[in-house]
Amino acid sequence: MSNARFKDKASLDNIYIQMKLTEVDAAIANSIIPDISRSSNSQNKVSEADFFRFPYLRL
């Protein structure tokens, strides 16, 4: 999408992105969020290095 938007100058007005949003209790967030990521990502391999920046990726 980045290439389409910035390199090709394509309009993204009619583009929709599917996402999965999981709301978790803050008390268990640090332990459960990495587990959700590890178990729900079946198409793209997730390595331990992907979790290095984990605390900075939370909203």
VEXVO-549906 format. One record per residue: residue number from 1; residue in three letters; x, y, z of N, C-alpha, C in turn. Coordinates in steps of 0.1 Angstrom, whole numbers, plus 2048, in hexadecimal, padded with zeros to 3 digits. Layout:
N
     i    aa   npx   npy   npz   capx   capy   capz   cpx   cpy   cpz
   NUM   ALA     X     Y     Z      X      Y      Z     X     Y     Z
...
// end
This chain:
59
     i    aa   npx   npy   npz   capx   capy   capz   cpx   cpy   cpz
     1   MET   808   7F4   800    800    800    800   809   80C   800
     2   SER   813   80C   807    81C    818    807   821   81B   7F9
     3   ASN   826   811   7F2    82A    813    7E4   81F   819   7DC
     4   ALA   813   813   7DD    808    817    7D5   805   826   7D8
     5   ARG   805   82A   7E4    801    837    7E8   80C   841   7E5
     6   PHE   819   83E   7E9    823    848    7E8   82B   847   7DB
     7   LYS   82E   83B   7D6    836    83A    7CA   82D   83B   7BD
     8   ASP   822   834   7BD    819    835    7B2   80E   840   7B3
     9   LYS   80E   847   7BE    804    851    7C0   7F6   84D   7BE
    10   ALA   7F3   840   7C2    7E6    83A    7C0   7DD   83F   7CC
    11   SER   7D0   840   7C9    7C6    844    7D3   7C3   837   7DC
    12   LEU   7C2   839   7E9    7BE    82E    7F2   7B0   830   7F7
    13   ASP   7A9   839   7F1    79B    83C    7F6   792   830   7F7
    14   ASN   793   826   7EE    78A    81B    7EE   791   80E   7F3
    15   ILE   79C   810   7FB    7A3    804    801   79F   802   80F
    16   TYR   79C   7F5   812    798    7F1    81F   7A2   7E7   824
    17   ILE   7A6   7E8   831    7B0    7DF    837   7A9   7D7   842
    18   GLN   7AA   7CA   841    7A4    7C1    84B   7AE   7C0   857
    19   MET   7A9   7C1   863    7B2    7C0    86F   7AA   7B8   87A
    20   LYS   7B2   7B3   883    7AC    7AC    88E   7B0   7B4   89A
    21   LEU   7A7   7B9   8A2    7A9    7C1    8AE   7A5   7B9   8BA
    22   THR   7AE   7B7   8C3    7AC    7B0    8D0   7AE   7BA   8DB
    23   GLU   7A4   7BB   8E3    7A5    7C4    8EF   7A8   7BB   8FB
    24   VAL   7B2   7BE   902    7B6    7B6    90E   7B7   7BF   91A
    25   ASP   7B6   7B9   925    7B7    7C0    932   7C5   7C5   934
    26   ALA   7C7   7D1   938    7D5    7D6    93A   7DD   7CE   944
    27   ALA   7D7   7C8   94D    7DE    7C0    957   7E5   7B3   951
    28   ILE   7E0   7AE   946    7E6    7A2    940   7EC   7A5   932
    29   ALA   7EB   7B2   92E    7F0    7B5    921   7FE   7B1   91E
    30   ASN   807   7B4   927    815    7B0    924   818   7A2   922
    31   SER   810   799   928    812    78B    926   80A   785   91B
    32   ILE   7FE   78B   918    7F6    784    90E   7F8   78A   8FF
    33   ILE   7FC   796   8FE    7FD    79C    8F0   808   794   8E8
    34   PRO   814   792   8ED    81D    78A    8E5   818   77C   8E2
    35   ASP   811   776   8EB    80B    768    8E8   801   769   8DD
    36   ILE   7F8   773   8DD    7EF    775    8D2   7F6   776   8C5
    37   SER   800   77F   8C5    807    781    8B8   80E   774   8B3
    38   ARG   814   76C   8BD    81A    760    8B9   811   756   8B3
    39   SER   805   754   8B9    7FC    74A    8B5   7F3   74E   8AA
    40   SER   7F1   75A   8A8    7E7    75E    89D   7EE   761   890
    41   ASN   7FB   761   88F    802    764    883   806   757   87C
    42   SER   7FE   752   874    800    745    86D   806   746   85F
    43   GLN   805   752   859    80A    754    84B   818   759   84B
    44   ASN   81B   762   854    828    768    855   830   764   861
    45   LYS   83C   75F   860    843    75B    86B   846   766   875
    46   VAL   844   764   881    847    76E    88C   853   769   894
    47   SER   85E   771   894    86A    76D    89B   86A   775   8A8
    48   GLU   872   770   8B2    874    777    8BE   878   785   8BC
    49   ALA   880   788   8B2    885    796    8B0   879   79F   8AD
    50   ASP   86E   79A   8A7    863    7A2    8A5   85C   7A8   8B1
    51   PHE   85F   7A2   8BD    85A    7A6    8C9   863   7B0   8D1
    52   PHE   86E   7B3   8CB    878    7BC    8D2   872   7C9   8D5
    53   ARG   86A   7CE   8CC    864    7DC    8CE   856   7DB   8D3
    54   PHE   852   7CF   8D8    844    7CD    8DD   83F   7D8   8E6
    55   PRO   846   7DD   8F0    840    7E7    8F9   83D   7F4   8F2
    56   TYR   844   7F7   8E7    841    803    8E0   836   802   8D6
    57   LEU   831   7F6   8D3    827    7F4    8C9   819   7F4   8CF
    58   ARG   818   7F4   8DC    80A    7F4    8E3   804   802   8E2
    59   LEU   7F7   802   8E1    7EF    80E    8E0   7EA   812   8EE
// end
